[in-house]
Amino acid sequence: MPSVVPPGLVELASFLEGLPEPHILCDRDYRVVAANSAYRRACAGGAEVVGARCYEISHRYARPCDQVGETCPLSACRQTGRRERVVHLHHSATGEIYESIDVTPIRDATGEIVYFVERLEELPVGRGVAHAQGLLGHSPAFRRMLDLISRVAPSDATVLLQGESGTGKELVAKAIHDASRRAEGPFVVLDCTGLPETLFESELFGHEKGAFTGAATRKTGLVEAAAGGTLFLDEVGDSPPSTQVKLLRLLETGTFRRVGSTELRRADFRLVSATHRPLRQMSAAGEFRQDLFFRLNTFPICLPALRERRQDIPLLAQALLMRVAPGRHLRLSPAAVDVLVAYDYPGNVRELRNLVERASLLCDGGEIRPEHLAEEVRRGSADAAPALDMALDMAGASAAAGPMRWDALQAQLLRDTVAAHRGTRGELAAKLGISVRTLYRRLAEAKIDLDGEPKPGPAEHPRTAAPRRRSVTPP
């Protein structure tokens, strides 16, 4: 720990130095006044960080997180006066990682908050860069889902995953298992789709020899197989109605009987279930047991459809391409990425995987181009643009859109929209159907000032440029 520590904080700084997790001490201006060795190793490659601001280290931002569309835990802690926790994507010595951040206020003798202790903990359930088996994504919808996963995983609470087919519910269930205290135990999957009553009960609870025709031997059920681990019931909304009461009893009492046995057995597992069906509406209509729904719905997590996290598509597509065509070192051309991002994906990530696998088989070179993608994707992309690209009518650029590159068209539309806007930045982001953080990122990518004009280049110094009237007011 550096020797330059504010008076009265030497003891606190010494305490933080002895902690294994990365910790920093910040003042009200986000400036780091002390950092332990774990933080310097994890976040700065061992370099000194005292004097820098936390957002400069973690995000490489020039402004605080809450000014670029993030949720800033330090700012929230300053407002509420309580400990705050968020999940952020951070730069680290090993690349981009998702971390859980706890910020605790430190008060002086008068009760005023003067410092903040920030603790960082890497989340094992997701990474911001391509990873062979992990969850992938940067988007706000993905991060909200990841935050819920990180909160529920350490507990034994029953989790219900809800989302369209192909959104990766089994992958999320496995991530919850891997981040739980049961990670060393088994992860057992039962697909409830199409199972008749007798087979479902036998698969779940097991059966004794001679319990029914064809039961030549005793069979251990999946409840027993999942002992000490996690049982994942996929498409639980398709479970036979007559077995739902037995599943409810299992969850309520933690006990079960094998088919054909009178012996009561005790279960030791954590249940995660998933469905693409609207269980709440089904239970209200009497199509699914309402008491079972409430028991399954202890901690619901909604998985976003791929069209709700379009900014993750390039990352996912390249990662999937590496999996379906290992060793070929294929890459996606910018034009192909444009087409993929614009498509709506009724089959979600599963459909994206099929698309890139097909494209890899059609590609003879090293770069996948639009002509390698399925015709329905190329045709559908014109009608599946996100809200920002729907600004065509507002910009009056429909006729000129054809020959322009997708990214050039986006930049032009964004420039025209910003120039015409007279509200706050939050209102502008809402108009475009994106988050404030995404707005800032797109402005930076297109090199657009908030007045809708290109940023001055090296040949045009800001002091010599003509003054401009700002059209977007602060929030």
One Martini backbone bead per residue (centre of mass of N, CA, C, O) as a GRO file, in nm:
protein
  475
    1MET     BB    1   0.096   0.035   0.023
    2PRO     BB    2   0.094   0.347   0.000
    3SER     BB    3   0.217   0.623   0.186
    4VAL     BB    4  -0.002   0.813   0.055
    5VAL     BB    5  -0.224   0.891   0.311
    6PRO     BB    6  -0.473   1.003   0.459
    7PRO     BB    7  -0.544   1.125   0.742
    8GLY     BB    8  -0.682   0.857   0.938
    9LEU     BB    9  -0.631   0.602   0.700
   10VAL     BB   10  -0.406   0.398   0.763
   11GLU     BB   11  -0.563   0.166   0.893
   12LEU     BB   12  -0.756   0.111   0.656
   13ALA     BB   13  -0.537   0.060   0.443
   14SER     BB   14  -0.414  -0.182   0.594
   15PHE     BB   15  -0.667  -0.356   0.590
   16LEU     BB   16  -0.700  -0.375   0.278
   17GLU     BB   17  -0.423  -0.511   0.219
   18GLY     BB   18  -0.520  -0.793   0.367
   19LEU     BB   19  -0.708  -0.842   0.134
   20PRO     BB   20  -0.785  -1.057  -0.136
   21GLU     BB   21  -0.960  -0.852  -0.252
   22PRO     BB   22  -1.032  -0.596  -0.441
   23HIS     BB   23  -0.939  -0.263  -0.316
   24ILE     BB   24  -1.071   0.072  -0.265
   25LEU     BB   25  -1.013   0.425  -0.198
   26CYS     BB   26  -1.247   0.693  -0.221
   27ASP     BB   27  -1.356   0.989  -0.308
   28ARG     BB   28  -1.599   1.218  -0.412
   29ASP     BB   29  -1.412   1.240  -0.698
   30TYR     BB   30  -1.311   0.930  -0.768
   31ARG     BB   31  -1.047   0.922  -0.617
   32VAL     BB   32  -0.766   0.741  -0.555
   33VAL     BB   33  -0.614   0.689  -0.217
   34ALA     BB   34  -0.636   0.362  -0.216
   35ALA     BB   35  -0.464   0.038  -0.279
   36ASN     BB   36  -0.442  -0.282  -0.314
   37SER     BB   37  -0.270  -0.540  -0.447
   38ALA     BB   38  -0.510  -0.684  -0.582
   39TYR     BB   39  -0.594  -0.442  -0.755
   40ARG     BB   40  -0.330  -0.388  -0.909
   41ARG     BB   41  -0.318  -0.667  -1.042
   42ALA     BB   42  -0.614  -0.684  -1.173
   43CYS     BB   43  -0.637  -0.361  -1.296
   44ALA     BB   44  -0.295  -0.267  -1.345
   45GLY     BB   45  -0.053  -0.472  -1.355
   46GLY     BB   46   0.084  -0.336  -1.075
   47ALA     BB   47   0.025  -0.054  -1.089
   48GLU     BB   48  -0.025   0.258  -1.002
   49VAL     BB   49  -0.347   0.438  -0.885
   50VAL     BB   50  -0.294   0.673  -0.729
   51GLY     BB   51  -0.498   0.958  -0.845
   52ALA     BB   52  -0.689   0.813  -0.992
   53ARG     BB   53  -0.982   0.724  -1.144
   54CYS     BB   54  -1.198   0.468  -1.142
   55TYR     BB   55  -1.311   0.501  -1.441
   56GLU     BB   56  -1.029   0.499  -1.578
   57ILE     BB   57  -0.955   0.207  -1.499
   58SER     BB   58  -1.218   0.026  -1.557
   59HIS     BB   59  -1.334   0.193  -1.843
   60ARG     BB   60  -1.180   0.430  -1.991
   61TYR     BB   61  -1.297   0.690  -1.896
   62ALA     BB   62  -1.361   1.057  -1.877
   63ARG     BB   63  -1.618   0.982  -1.711
   64PRO     BB   64  -1.854   0.906  -1.525
   65CYS     BB   65  -2.072   0.652  -1.550
   66ASP     BB   66  -2.346   0.829  -1.523
   67GLN     BB   67  -2.250   1.002  -1.797
   68VAL     BB   68  -2.251   0.706  -1.988
   69GLY     BB   69  -2.507   0.505  -1.893
   70GLU     BB   70  -2.439   0.413  -1.619
   71THR     BB   71  -2.424   0.256  -1.302
   72CYS     BB   72  -2.319   0.429  -1.019
   73PRO     BB   73  -2.229   0.332  -0.705
   74LEU     BB   74  -2.110   0.591  -0.584
   75SER     BB   75  -2.342   0.782  -0.652
   76ALA     BB   76  -2.563   0.614  -0.509
   77CYS     BB   77  -2.427   0.618  -0.229
   78ARG     BB   78  -2.435   0.929  -0.197
   79GLN     BB   79  -2.754   0.945  -0.207
   80THR     BB   80  -2.837   0.709   0.011
   81GLY     BB   81  -2.605   0.615   0.232
   82ARG     BB   82  -2.556   0.328   0.112
   83ARG     BB   83  -2.500   0.030   0.017
   84GLU     BB   84  -2.378  -0.069  -0.309
   85ARG     BB   85  -2.477  -0.272  -0.605
   86VAL     BB   86  -2.307  -0.395  -0.905
   87VAL     BB   87  -2.274  -0.469  -1.258
   88HIS     BB   88  -1.962  -0.475  -1.443
   89LEU     BB   89  -1.761  -0.389  -1.714
   90HIS     BB   90  -1.412  -0.463  -1.703
   91HIS     BB   91  -1.094  -0.378  -1.698
   92SER     BB   92  -0.805  -0.591  -1.716
   93ALA     BB   93  -0.515  -0.775  -1.721
   94THR     BB   94  -0.706  -1.012  -1.892
   95GLY     BB   95  -0.943  -0.825  -1.962
   96GLU     BB   96  -1.273  -0.855  -1.999
   97ILE     BB   97  -1.493  -0.830  -1.709
   98TYR     BB   98  -1.719  -0.938  -1.480
   99GLU     BB   99  -1.834  -0.743  -1.192
  100SER     BB  100  -1.878  -0.713  -0.854
  101ILE     BB  101  -1.989  -0.410  -0.684
  102ASP     BB  102  -1.894  -0.268  -0.373
  103VAL     BB  103  -2.024   0.020  -0.190
  104THR     BB  104  -1.896   0.199   0.099
  105PRO     BB  105  -1.950   0.429   0.331
  106ILE     BB  106  -1.755   0.705   0.477
  107ARG     BB  107  -1.759   0.876   0.783
  108ASP     BB  108  -1.749   1.135   0.976
  109ALA     BB  109  -1.810   1.297   1.274
  110THR     BB  110  -2.072   1.446   1.129
  111GLY     BB  111  -2.185   1.223   0.895
  112GLU     BB  112  -2.022   1.267   0.648
  113ILE     BB  113  -1.945   1.177   0.333
  114VAL     BB  114  -1.589   1.111   0.223
  115TYR     BB  115  -1.578   0.798   0.162
  116PHE     BB  116  -1.496   0.491  -0.035
  117VAL     BB  117  -1.551   0.142  -0.047
  118GLU     BB  118  -1.422  -0.083  -0.298
  119ARG     BB  119  -1.542  -0.397  -0.420
  120LEU     BB  120  -1.415  -0.674  -0.611
  121GLU     BB  121  -1.586  -0.939  -0.813
  122GLU     BB  122  -1.568  -1.197  -1.003
  123LEU     BB  123  -1.767  -1.340  -1.245
  124PRO     BB  124  -1.828  -1.678  -1.344
  125VAL     BB  125  -2.089  -1.623  -1.561
  126GLY     BB  126  -1.920  -1.387  -1.725
  127ARG     BB  127  -1.811  -1.234  -2.035
  128GLY     BB  128  -1.709  -0.975  -2.268
  129VAL     BB  129  -1.559  -1.198  -2.412
  130ALA     BB  130  -1.470  -1.448  -2.586
  131HIS     BB  131  -1.591  -1.776  -2.479
  132ALA     BB  132  -1.622  -2.104  -2.502
  133GLN     BB  133  -1.862  -2.139  -2.246
  134GLY     BB  134  -1.970  -1.868  -2.193
  135LEU     BB  135  -2.124  -1.587  -2.148
  136LEU     BB  136  -2.229  -1.340  -2.395
  137GLY     BB  137  -2.183  -0.980  -2.344
  138HIS     BB  138  -2.284  -0.607  -2.325
  139SER     BB  139  -2.562  -0.551  -2.291
  140PRO     BB  140  -2.806  -0.440  -2.084
  141ALA     BB  141  -2.981  -0.698  -2.088
  142PHE     BB  142  -2.751  -0.890  -2.015
  143ARG     BB  143  -2.662  -0.750  -1.748
  144ARG     BB  144  -2.928  -0.785  -1.597
  145MET     BB  145  -2.922  -1.092  -1.603
  146LEU     BB  146  -2.643  -1.125  -1.464
  147ASP     BB  147  -2.721  -0.995  -1.196
  148LEU     BB  148  -2.933  -1.207  -1.118
  149ILE     BB  149  -2.747  -1.449  -1.121
  150SER     BB  150  -2.541  -1.346  -0.906
  151ARG     BB  151  -2.758  -1.331  -0.674
  152VAL     BB  152  -2.880  -1.639  -0.683
  153ALA     BB  153  -2.652  -1.855  -0.697
  154PRO     BB  154  -2.554  -1.880  -0.385
  155SER     BB  155  -2.814  -1.999  -0.346
  156ASP     BB  156  -3.125  -2.222  -0.312
  157ALA     BB  157  -3.309  -2.100  -0.498
  158THR     BB  158  -3.571  -2.105  -0.700
  159VAL     BB  159  -3.562  -2.111  -1.061
  160LEU     BB  160  -3.708  -1.915  -1.335
  161LEU     BB  161  -3.682  -1.951  -1.680
  162GLN     BB  162  -3.762  -1.697  -1.924
  163GLY     BB  163  -3.809  -1.766  -2.278
  164GLU     BB  164  -3.731  -1.808  -2.574
  165SER     BB  165  -3.641  -2.001  -2.809
  166GLY     BB  166  -3.281  -2.000  -2.805
  167THR     BB  167  -3.164  -1.820  -2.542
  168GLY     BB  168  -3.011  -2.016  -2.321
  169LYS     BB  169  -3.126  -2.169  -2.061
  170GLU     BB  170  -2.920  -2.396  -2.004
  171LEU     BB  171  -2.673  -2.211  -1.981
  172VAL     BB  172  -2.780  -2.053  -1.738
  173ALA     BB  173  -2.822  -2.290  -1.548
  174LYS     BB  174  -2.520  -2.370  -1.549
  175ALA     BB  175  -2.419  -2.100  -1.436
  176ILE     BB  176  -2.563  -2.121  -1.166
  177HIS     BB  177  -2.426  -2.380  -1.078
  178ASP     BB  178  -2.122  -2.283  -1.107
  179ALA     BB  179  -2.192  -2.033  -0.888
  180SER     BB  180  -2.236  -2.236  -0.670
  181ARG     BB  181  -2.208  -2.452  -0.391
  182ARG     BB  182  -2.282  -2.699  -0.616
  183ALA     BB  183  -2.057  -2.723  -0.841
  184GLU     BB  184  -1.944  -3.022  -0.759
  185GLY     BB  185  -2.197  -3.120  -0.851
  186PRO     BB  186  -2.451  -3.219  -1.028
  187PHE     BB  187  -2.594  -3.175  -1.366
  188VAL     BB  188  -2.940  -3.221  -1.425
  189VAL     BB  189  -3.147  -3.319  -1.707
  190LEU     BB  190  -3.502  -3.246  -1.791
  191ASP     BB  191  -3.719  -3.303  -2.053
  192CYS     BB  192  -4.072  -3.238  -2.062
  193THR     BB  193  -4.115  -3.294  -2.353
  194GLY     BB  194  -4.338  -3.555  -2.436
  195LEU     BB  195  -4.396  -3.680  -2.157
  196PRO     BB  196  -4.543  -3.913  -2.011
  197GLU     BB  197  -4.650  -3.983  -1.706
  198THR     BB  198  -4.492  -4.247  -1.643
  199LEU     BB  199  -4.213  -4.151  -1.751
  200PHE     BB  200  -4.179  -3.897  -1.582
  201GLU     BB  201  -4.187  -4.031  -1.301
  202SER     BB  202  -3.953  -4.228  -1.353
  203GLU     BB  203  -3.734  -4.017  -1.422
  204LEU     BB  204  -3.758  -3.852  -1.155
  205PHE     BB  205  -3.794  -4.103  -0.921
  206GLY     BB  206  -3.811  -4.375  -1.019
  207HIS     BB  207  -3.793  -4.748  -0.991
  208GLU     BB  208  -3.907  -5.058  -0.938
  209LYS     BB  209  -3.911  -5.373  -0.967
  210GLY     BB  210  -4.221  -5.433  -1.125
  211ALA     BB  211  -4.397  -5.162  -1.135
  212PHE     BB  212  -4.403  -5.228  -1.447
  213THR     BB  213  -4.409  -5.278  -1.761
  214GLY     BB  214  -4.055  -5.326  -1.814
  215ALA     BB  215  -3.951  -5.337  -1.507
  216ALA     BB  216  -3.666  -5.524  -1.464
  217THR     BB  217  -3.538  -5.287  -1.297
  218ARG     BB  218  -3.389  -5.080  -1.103
  219LYS     BB  219  -3.434  -4.713  -1.083
  220THR     BB  220  -3.277  -4.415  -1.084
  221GLY     BB  221  -3.351  -4.101  -1.038
  222LEU     BB  222  -3.289  -3.761  -1.092
  223VAL     BB  223  -3.312  -3.673  -0.800
  224GLU     BB  224  -3.083  -3.860  -0.703
  225ALA     BB  225  -2.866  -3.776  -0.915
  226ALA     BB  226  -2.878  -3.461  -0.793
  227ALA     BB  227  -2.725  -3.497  -0.546
  228GLY     BB  228  -2.568  -3.194  -0.449
  229GLY     BB  229  -2.710  -3.038  -0.686
  230THR     BB  230  -2.870  -2.985  -1.006
  231LEU     BB  231  -3.204  -2.946  -1.129
  232PHE     BB  232  -3.316  -2.940  -1.472
  233LEU     BB  233  -3.627  -2.816  -1.597
  234ASP     BB  234  -3.725  -2.839  -1.912
  235GLU     BB  235  -4.015  -2.734  -2.002
  236VAL     BB  236  -4.229  -2.731  -1.751
  237GLY     BB  237  -4.501  -2.654  -1.907
  238ASP     BB  238  -4.508  -2.973  -2.028
  239SER     BB  239  -4.601  -3.106  -1.790
  240PRO     BB  240  -4.794  -3.325  -1.657
  241PRO     BB  241  -5.066  -3.265  -1.465
  242SER     BB  242  -5.051  -3.526  -1.276
  243THR     BB  243  -4.736  -3.450  -1.185
  244GLN     BB  244  -4.747  -3.169  -1.045
  245VAL     BB  245  -4.821  -3.257  -0.755
  246LYS     BB  246  -4.553  -3.418  -0.709
  247LEU     BB  247  -4.364  -3.181  -0.754
  248LEU     BB  248  -4.476  -3.007  -0.528
  249ARG     BB  249  -4.414  -3.204  -0.297
  250LEU     BB  250  -4.111  -3.207  -0.337
  251LEU     BB  251  -4.075  -2.896  -0.279
  252GLU     BB  252  -4.219  -2.884   0.002
  253THR     BB  253  -4.073  -3.159   0.148
  254GLY     BB  254  -3.822  -3.319   0.009
  255THR     BB  255  -3.993  -3.569  -0.097
  256PHE     BB  256  -4.006  -3.924  -0.213
  257ARG     BB  257  -4.114  -4.184  -0.450
  258ARG     BB  258  -4.086  -4.455  -0.596
  259VAL     BB  259  -4.202  -4.646  -0.827
  260GLY     BB  260  -4.340  -4.905  -0.629
  261SER     BB  261  -4.296  -4.748  -0.352
  262THR     BB  262  -4.305  -4.675   0.018
  263GLU     BB  263  -4.045  -4.527   0.038
  264LEU     BB  264  -3.914  -4.251   0.191
  265ARG     BB  265  -3.739  -3.988   0.037
  266ARG     BB  266  -3.463  -3.767   0.035
  267ALA     BB  267  -3.385  -3.455  -0.096
  268ASP     BB  268  -3.072  -3.299  -0.262
  269PHE     BB  269  -3.152  -3.004  -0.428
  270ARG     BB  270  -3.148  -2.775  -0.701
  271LEU     BB  271  -3.393  -2.578  -0.866
  272VAL     BB  272  -3.418  -2.545  -1.225
  273SER     BB  273  -3.633  -2.377  -1.449
  274ALA     BB  274  -3.802  -2.386  -1.781
  275THR     BB  275  -3.968  -2.156  -2.023
  276HIS     BB  276  -4.178  -2.039  -2.311
  277ARG     BB  277  -4.424  -2.021  -2.142
  278PRO     BB  278  -4.714  -1.865  -1.993
  279LEU     BB  279  -4.762  -1.949  -1.673
  280ARG     BB  280  -4.943  -1.734  -1.554
  281GLN     BB  281  -5.173  -1.764  -1.762
  282MET     BB  282  -5.208  -2.069  -1.731
  283SER     BB  283  -5.286  -2.064  -1.428
  284ALA     BB  284  -5.534  -1.875  -1.463
  285ALA     BB  285  -5.664  -2.096  -1.680
  286GLY     BB  286  -5.592  -2.400  -1.567
  287GLU     BB  287  -5.315  -2.524  -1.725
  288PHE     BB  288  -5.164  -2.466  -1.445
  289ARG     BB  289  -5.050  -2.495  -1.147
  290GLN     BB  290  -5.052  -2.240  -0.926
  291ASP     BB  291  -4.881  -2.350  -0.686
  292LEU     BB  292  -4.641  -2.434  -0.865
  293PHE     BB  293  -4.575  -2.165  -0.988
  294PHE     BB  294  -4.505  -2.018  -0.719
  295ARG     BB  295  -4.273  -2.218  -0.651
  296LEU     BB  296  -4.101  -2.169  -0.914
  297ASN     BB  297  -4.125  -1.830  -0.883
  298THR     BB  298  -3.916  -1.720  -0.677
  299PHE     BB  299  -3.684  -1.663  -0.923
  300PRO     BB  300  -3.712  -1.474  -1.187
  301ILE     BB  301  -3.580  -1.502  -1.532
  302CYS     BB  302  -3.533  -1.303  -1.813
  303LEU     BB  303  -3.461  -1.377  -2.142
  304PRO     BB  304  -3.336  -1.224  -2.396
  305ALA     BB  305  -3.372  -1.154  -2.698
  306LEU     BB  306  -3.170  -1.099  -2.963
  307ARG     BB  307  -3.321  -0.832  -3.059
  308GLU     BB  308  -3.257  -0.701  -2.754
  309ARG     BB  309  -2.919  -0.762  -2.829
  310ARG     BB  310  -2.762  -0.656  -3.093
  311GLN     BB  311  -2.468  -0.575  -2.987
  312ASP     BB  312  -2.398  -0.899  -2.948
  313ILE     BB  313  -2.383  -1.034  -3.230
  314PRO     BB  314  -2.084  -1.012  -3.319
  315LEU     BB  315  -1.970  -1.171  -3.080
  316LEU     BB  316  -2.139  -1.430  -3.116
  317ALA     BB  317  -2.071  -1.495  -3.411
  318GLN     BB  318  -1.763  -1.531  -3.373
  319ALA     BB  319  -1.776  -1.747  -3.153
  320LEU     BB  320  -1.945  -1.953  -3.318
  321LEU     BB  321  -1.745  -1.976  -3.553
  322MET     BB  322  -1.517  -2.106  -3.380
  323ARG     BB  323  -1.691  -2.365  -3.314
  324VAL     BB  324  -1.787  -2.464  -3.613
  325ALA     BB  325  -1.474  -2.361  -3.728
  326PRO     BB  326  -1.215  -2.496  -3.634
  327GLY     BB  327  -0.903  -2.368  -3.769
  328ARG     BB  328  -0.996  -2.146  -4.002
  329HIS     BB  329  -1.011  -1.838  -3.933
  330LEU     BB  330  -1.271  -1.693  -3.951
  331ARG     BB  331  -1.446  -1.403  -4.084
  332LEU     BB  332  -1.641  -1.113  -4.064
  333SER     BB  333  -1.776  -0.898  -4.249
  334PRO     BB  334  -1.917  -0.594  -4.222
  335ALA     BB  335  -2.161  -0.666  -4.405
  336ALA     BB  336  -2.244  -0.924  -4.254
  337VAL     BB  337  -2.290  -0.790  -3.980
  338ASP     BB  338  -2.516  -0.602  -4.072
  339VAL     BB  339  -2.715  -0.829  -4.144
  340LEU     BB  340  -2.722  -0.973  -3.869
  341VAL     BB  341  -2.816  -0.725  -3.695
  342ALA     BB  342  -3.097  -0.682  -3.863
  343TYR     BB  343  -3.202  -0.935  -3.772
  344ASP     BB  344  -3.462  -1.103  -3.567
  345TYR     BB  345  -3.459  -1.397  -3.460
  346PRO     BB  346  -3.680  -1.636  -3.383
  347GLY     BB  347  -3.432  -1.848  -3.284
  348ASN     BB  348  -3.199  -1.697  -3.198
  349VAL     BB  349  -2.903  -1.831  -3.110
  350ARG     BB  350  -2.959  -2.092  -3.263
  351GLU     BB  351  -2.991  -1.953  -3.538
  352LEU     BB  352  -2.716  -1.818  -3.551
  353ARG     BB  353  -2.553  -2.076  -3.553
  354ASN     BB  354  -2.671  -2.190  -3.817
  355LEU     BB  355  -2.583  -1.955  -3.999
  356VAL     BB  356  -2.271  -1.971  -3.953
  357GLU     BB  357  -2.239  -2.264  -4.039
  358ARG     BB  358  -2.342  -2.235  -4.325
  359ALA     BB  359  -2.142  -2.012  -4.410
  360SER     BB  360  -1.883  -2.182  -4.363
  361LEU     BB  361  -1.955  -2.392  -4.595
  362LEU     BB  362  -1.970  -2.163  -4.831
  363CYS     BB  363  -1.685  -2.078  -4.753
  364ASP     BB  364  -1.356  -2.063  -4.915
  365GLY     BB  365  -1.235  -1.857  -4.752
  366GLY     BB  366  -1.176  -1.612  -4.478
  367GLU     BB  367  -1.456  -1.459  -4.560
  368ILE     BB  368  -1.768  -1.357  -4.463
  369ARG     BB  369  -2.041  -1.286  -4.666
  370PRO     BB  370  -2.357  -1.213  -4.754
  371GLU     BB  371  -2.377  -1.452  -4.973
  372HIS     BB  372  -2.344  -1.676  -4.734
  373LEU     BB  373  -2.615  -1.604  -4.650
  374ALA     BB  374  -2.924  -1.634  -4.609
  375GLU     BB  375  -3.184  -1.510  -4.784
  376GLU     BB  376  -3.378  -1.439  -4.545
  377VAL     BB  377  -3.172  -1.254  -4.408
  378ARG     BB  378  -3.125  -1.049  -4.634
  379ARG     BB  379  -3.429  -0.982  -4.668
  380GLY     BB  380  -3.504  -0.927  -4.355
  381SER     BB  381  -3.310  -0.687  -4.279
  382ALA     BB  382  -3.485  -0.453  -4.402
  383ASP     BB  383  -3.729  -0.521  -4.166
  384ALA     BB  384  -3.513  -0.543  -3.889
  385ALA     BB  385  -3.450  -0.279  -3.780
  386PRO     BB  386  -3.372  -0.076  -3.554
  387ALA     BB  387  -3.469   0.219  -3.423
  388LEU     BB  388  -3.245   0.389  -3.546
  389ASP     BB  389  -3.309   0.294  -3.850
  390MET     BB  390  -3.612   0.414  -3.837
  391ALA     BB  391  -3.511   0.721  -3.903
  392LEU     BB  392  -3.563   0.757  -4.207
  393ASP     BB  393  -3.819   0.928  -4.208
  394MET     BB  394  -3.704   1.164  -4.041
  395ALA     BB  395  -3.456   1.211  -4.251
  396GLY     BB  396  -3.537   1.159  -4.556
  397ALA     BB  397  -3.349   0.878  -4.666
  398SER     BB  398  -3.473   0.643  -4.835
  399ALA     BB  399  -3.356   0.683  -5.125
  400ALA     BB  400  -3.037   0.682  -5.018
  401ALA     BB  401  -2.991   0.396  -4.872
  402GLY     BB  402  -2.892   0.175  -5.064
  403PRO     BB  403  -2.567   0.248  -5.133
  404MET     BB  404  -2.516   0.245  -4.841
  405ARG     BB  405  -2.372   0.179  -4.571
  406TRP     BB  406  -2.483   0.089  -4.272
  407ASP     BB  407  -2.292   0.265  -4.091
  408ALA     BB  408  -2.325   0.526  -4.259
  409LEU     BB  409  -2.629   0.547  -4.221
  410GLN     BB  410  -2.635   0.565  -3.916
  411ALA     BB  411  -2.463   0.821  -3.892
  412GLN     BB  412  -2.650   1.006  -4.054
  413LEU     BB  413  -2.907   0.966  -3.886
  414LEU     BB  414  -2.787   1.055  -3.619
  415ARG     BB  415  -2.706   1.339  -3.704
  416ASP     BB  416  -2.993   1.436  -3.781
  417THR     BB  417  -3.133   1.375  -3.512
  418VAL     BB  418  -2.957   1.549  -3.324
  419ALA     BB  419  -3.000   1.822  -3.474
  420ALA     BB  420  -3.330   1.806  -3.419
  421HIS     BB  421  -3.289   1.802  -3.123
  422ARG     BB  422  -3.437   1.953  -2.791
  423GLY     BB  423  -3.360   1.768  -2.568
  424THR     BB  424  -3.251   1.531  -2.390
  425ARG     BB  425  -3.052   1.260  -2.376
  426GLY     BB  426  -3.265   1.063  -2.272
  427GLU     BB  427  -3.477   1.132  -2.491
  428LEU     BB  428  -3.304   1.053  -2.731
  429ALA     BB  429  -3.264   0.757  -2.657
  430ALA     BB  430  -3.568   0.688  -2.651
  431LYS     BB  431  -3.625   0.761  -2.948
  432LEU     BB  432  -3.403   0.538  -3.051
  433GLY     BB  433  -3.410   0.275  -2.859
  434ILE     BB  434  -3.178   0.343  -2.645
  435SER     BB  435  -2.928   0.386  -2.449
  436VAL     BB  436  -2.720   0.618  -2.323
  437ARG     BB  437  -2.463   0.460  -2.363
  438THR     BB  438  -2.514   0.390  -2.663
  439LEU     BB  439  -2.523   0.680  -2.757
  440TYR     BB  440  -2.231   0.753  -2.686
  441ARG     BB  441  -2.099   0.534  -2.857
  442ARG     BB  442  -2.218   0.624  -3.134
  443LEU     BB  443  -2.104   0.905  -3.129
  444ALA     BB  444  -1.808   0.816  -3.119
  445GLU     BB  445  -1.803   0.635  -3.375
  446ALA     BB  446  -1.919   0.889  -3.558
  447LYS     BB  447  -1.801   1.161  -3.466
  448ILE     BB  448  -2.023   1.313  -3.272
  449ASP     BB  449  -2.165   1.572  -3.166
  450LEU     BB  450  -2.443   1.704  -2.989
  451ASP     BB  451  -2.499   1.890  -3.264
  452GLY     BB  452  -2.443   1.682  -3.525
  453GLU     BB  453  -2.143   1.720  -3.571
  454PRO     BB  454  -1.844   1.672  -3.650
  455LYS     BB  455  -1.557   1.623  -3.522
  456PRO     BB  456  -1.268   1.760  -3.488
  457GLY     BB  457  -0.984   1.740  -3.641
  458PRO     BB  458  -0.651   1.796  -3.670
  459ALA     BB  459  -0.714   2.056  -3.871
  460GLU     BB  460  -0.943   2.128  -3.637
  461HIS     BB  461  -0.938   2.330  -3.395
  462PRO     BB  462  -1.155   2.421  -3.154
  463ARG     BB  463  -1.061   2.729  -3.139
  464THR     BB  464  -1.103   2.775  -3.468
  465ALA     BB  465  -1.377   2.703  -3.465
  466ALA     BB  466  -1.687   2.757  -3.510
  467PRO     BB  467  -1.943   2.835  -3.342
  468ARG     BB  468  -2.196   2.640  -3.174
  469ARG     BB  469  -2.520   2.525  -3.136
  470ARG     BB  470  -2.675   2.364  -2.895
  471SER     BB  471  -2.940   2.099  -2.911
  472VAL     BB  472  -2.851   1.955  -2.638
  473THR     BB  473  -2.950   1.905  -2.327
  474PRO     BB  474  -2.909   1.845  -2.026
  475PRO     BB  475  -3.054   1.632  -1.787
   0.00000   0.00000   0.00000
